[in-house]
């Protein structure tokens, strides 16, 4: 298994293809492997696809918390440096999208373009329904990871025909180290990158699933409005895991965007 060492932290990654570098940054409780079936075969025909496991995830080291989003962004910058990659197109989903934003702010020379998928600069519930969902999510995690994983998998893939995807998501979430998962979740909860959005100069595409119940559409509109020149595209019939539940549309959109900025 390929690893790089970044400031004493061992980061696992997957790589495939040749050409300009594209970094895929996964979401909370996910890992590099979750890109490998639906995105890598398509993107690797034109690009060198790099898929790191964030700290606390997958096969990467899981140091004690707390974690922060800027810290994870610095990990990715170190990862690119270790591979001798000056810059890359960066695609981030959810937690990975927050990391991608911070990378573009803290290490702008590393980011050729940004694709931010169902993510946020600041995530706080509004209204009773959102607060209730947040309390239930955190409460389930405090009880045990399996209970939390079951609820999250059902929210990611709620349709009858998505039972297989739901089962895979549940198994992936259950495989996490509970302490590392909580540390990463708290990093996302504490993150507030709103004041830095105007500093992002990389061409940016914001992708939103029309049926995402994890990150509200207002958070993605905030990203598109705050990042100079950013464009928002809403993908219909898609939830929070857009690369998984609408892979053909997502891949086509990404390839078109990357083609414009390669």
C-alpha positions in Angstrom: 0.0 0.0 0.0 1.4 3.5 -0.9 2.1 5.9 1.9 3.7 9.3 2.4 5.0 10.8 5.6 3.9 14.4 6.3 5.3 16.0 9.4 5.4 12.5 11.1 1.9 11.6 10.0 1.6 8.6 7.7 -1.0 9.2 5.0 -2.3 6.4 2.8 -3.3 7.1 -0.7 -4.4 5.6 -4.0 -3.2 6.7 -7.4 -4.2 5.9 -11.0 -3.7 7.3 -14.5 -1.4 9.9 -16.1 -1.7 13.6 -16.9 -2.4 16.7 -14.9 -3.0 15.8 -11.2 -6.5 15.6 -9.8 -6.9 15.2 -6.0 -10.1 13.6 -4.7 -10.8 14.4 -1.0 -13.4 12.2 0.6 -16.1 13.1 3.2 -16.5 12.3 6.8 -16.1 8.6 7.6 -15.2 7.7 4.1 -11.8 7.0 2.5 -9.9 6.9 -0.8 -11.5 3.6 -1.9 -14.9 5.2 -2.2 -13.8 7.1 -5.3 -12.2 4.1 -7.0 -15.2 2.4 -8.5 -17.3 5.3 -9.9 -14.9 8.2 -10.5 -11.4 6.9 -11.0 -12.0 4.8 -14.1 -13.4 7.8 -15.9 -11.1 10.5 -14.6 -7.9 8.5 -14.9 -8.3 8.3 -18.7 -7.2 11.9 -18.9 -5.7 12.7 -15.5 -3.4 11.4 -12.7 -6.0 10.8 -10.0 -4.6 11.0 -6.4 -6.9 9.9 -3.6 -5.5 10.4 -0.1 -7.1 9.1 3.2 -7.5 12.1 5.5 -6.0 11.9 8.9 -8.1 9.7 11.1 -9.6 7.9 8.1 -9.0 4.8 6.1 -5.5 3.5 6.4 -3.9 6.8 7.4 -2.7 7.4 10.9 -5.3 8.2 13.5 -3.6 10.5 16.1 -5.5 11.7 19.1 -7.6 14.8 18.5 -8.6 17.5 18.3 -8.4 17.9 14.5 -9.0 21.0 12.5 -9.8 21.7 8.9 -6.7 23.9 8.4 -4.6 21.1 9.8 -6.1 18.7 7.3 -5.5 21.2 4.5 -1.8 21.4 5.5 -1.7 17.6 5.4 -2.9 17.6 1.8 -0.3 20.3 0.9 2.4 18.1 2.4 1.0 15.1 0.6 1.3 16.9 -2.8 4.8 18.0 -1.9 5.9 14.5 -0.9 4.7 13.3 -4.3 6.5 16.0 -6.1 3.3 17.5 -7.4 3.4 21.3 -7.6 -0.3 21.8 -8.1 -3.5 19.9 -8.8 -7.2 20.2 -9.6 -8.9 19.5 -6.2 -12.3 17.9 -5.8 -13.7 17.7 -2.3 -16.9 16.1 -1.0 -18.5 17.4 2.3 -15.8 17.4 4.9 -13.3 17.1 2.0 -14.8 20.2 0.4 -14.1 22.2 3.5 -10.5 20.9 3.5 -10.3 21.8 -0.2 -11.4 25.4 0.5 -8.8 25.7 3.3 -6.1 24.3 1.0 -7.0 27.0 -1.6 -6.7 29.7 1.0 -3.6 28.5 2.8 -1.7 27.1 -0.2 -3.1 28.8 -3.3 -0.2 27.8 -5.4 -1.2 24.2 -5.0 -4.7 24.5 -6.4 -5.4 24.8 -10.1 -9.2 24.6 -9.8 -11.8 23.6 -7.2 -14.8 21.4 -7.3 -16.8 21.7 -4.1 -19.5 19.0 -3.7 -22.2 19.3 -1.1 -20.0 21.2 1.3 -20.0 24.3 3.4 -17.9 27.2 4.7 -20.0 27.3 7.9 -22.5 24.7 9.0 -25.0 25.5 11.7 -28.6 24.3 12.0 -31.4 26.7 11.5 -34.9 26.1 12.7 -36.4 23.4 14.8 -36.2 20.6 12.2 -32.5 21.1 11.5 -31.6 21.4 15.3 -33.6 18.2 16.0 -31.7 16.3 13.2 -28.4 17.5 14.6 -29.1 16.5 18.1 -30.3 13.1 17.0 -27.1 12.6 14.9 -24.8 13.6 17.7 -26.8 11.6 20.3 -26.5 8.5 18.2 -22.8 8.9 17.9 -22.4 9.3 21.6 -24.3 6.0 22.2 -22.2 4.0 19.7 -20.8 4.3 16.2 -22.9 1.6 14.7 -26.2 3.3 15.7 -24.9 6.6 14.2 -23.7 4.7 11.1 -27.1 3.2 10.5 -28.8 6.5 10.7 -26.3 8.2 8.5 -26.5 5.5 5.8 -30.3 5.8 5.7 -30.0 9.5 5.3 -27.4 9.2 2.5 -29.4 6.6 0.6 -33.1 6.7 1.6 -34.7 5.2 -1.5 -35.9 1.6 -1.8 -33.6 1.0 -4.7 -30.6 2.1 -2.8 -30.4 -0.7 -0.3 -27.0 -1.9 -1.7 -25.5 1.5 -1.4 -27.0 2.0 2.0 -25.4 -1.3 3.2 -22.0 -0.4 1.8 -22.2 3.1 3.5 -23.1 1.5 6.8 -20.2 -0.9 6.7 -17.8 1.8 5.7 -18.9 4.1 8.6 -18.7 1.2 11.1 -15.1 0.5 10.1 -14.0 3.9 11.5 -12.1 4.4 14.7 -14.7 6.0 16.9 -12.4 8.6 18.5 -10.9 9.6 15.2 -14.4 9.9 13.7 -15.6 12.1 16.5 -12.4 14.3 16.2 -13.1 14.8 12.4 -16.7 15.5 13.0 -15.9 18.1 15.5 -13.4 19.7 13.1 -16.2 20.1 10.6 -18.6 21.5 13.3 -16.1 24.1 14.4 -15.0 25.2 10.9 -15.9 28.7 9.8 -14.3 29.7 6.5 -16.7 32.4 5.5 -14.4 35.3 5.8 -11.8 33.6 3.6 -14.0 32.8 0.7 -13.1 36.0 -1.1 -9.4 35.0 -1.0 -10.0 32.0 -3.2 -8.7 32.7 -6.6 -8.9 29.2 -8.2 -11.7 28.6 -10.7 -14.5 27.0 -8.7 -17.5 24.8 -9.4 -20.0 24.3 -6.6 -22.0 21.1 -7.0 -25.2 20.6 -5.0 -27.5 17.5 -4.8 -31.1 18.8 -5.0 -32.2 16.3 -2.3 -29.2 16.7 0.1 -30.5 16.6 3.7 -27.1 16.7 5.3 -25.8 20.1 4.0 -28.6 22.6 3.2 -28.6 24.3 -0.2 -28.2 27.7 1.5 -24.6 26.7 2.5 -23.7 25.9 -1.1 -25.3 29.1 -2.3 -23.1 30.9 0.2 -20.0 29.3 -1.2 -20.9 30.2 -4.8 -21.7 33.8 -3.8 -18.6 34.2 -1.6 -16.0 32.8 -4.0 -15.1 35.1 -6.8 -16.3 33.8 -10.2 -17.7 30.5 -8.7 -20.5 28.7 -10.5 -23.3 26.7 -8.8 -24.8 23.6 -10.4 -27.7 21.7 -8.8 -27.9 18.0 -9.8 -31.5 16.7 -9.6 -32.5 13.5 -7.9 -29.3 13.5 -5.9 -28.7 13.5 -2.2 -25.5 14.2 -0.2 -23.4 11.5 -1.9 -23.8 13.0 -5.4 -20.7 11.2 -6.9 -22.3 7.9 -5.8 -26.0 8.3 -6.5 -25.5 10.3 -9.8 -22.1 9.2 -11.0 -22.6 9.7 -14.8 -23.9 13.3 -14.4 -21.3 14.1 -11.8 -18.4 12.7 -13.9 -19.5 14.5 -17.0 -19.8 17.8 -15.2 -16.4 17.4 -13.6 -14.7 16.5 -16.9 -16.3 19.5 -18.6 -15.1 21.8 -15.9 -11.6 20.4 -15.7 -11.3 20.6 -19.5 -12.0 24.3 -19.3 -9.2 24.8 -16.8 -6.5 22.3 -17.8 
